[in-house]
């Protein structure tokens, strides 16, 4: 891999892990003002623009008023496909 492709690959890998961290943090219910709450807000602000693309395309499963959000799973899978394509350059 060339230097630029390697940097892009690394950035995509870090972003994928940020999405995973956001998904894990979504299971918690931190109190406002705590460090965990600030970290969660930071992860949401960084990953939401990308994940909102998938939320518009993938309807959530309707289980009452709330359903599971598969946008993180699909988003990470798309990033993994892009990473595989980059390794072939």
Secondary structure, 3 states (H helix, E strand, C coil): CCHHHHHHHHHHHHHHHHHHHHHHHCCCCCCCCCHHHHHHHHHHHHHHHHHHHHHHHCCCCCCCCCCCCCHHHHHHHHHHHHHHHHHCC
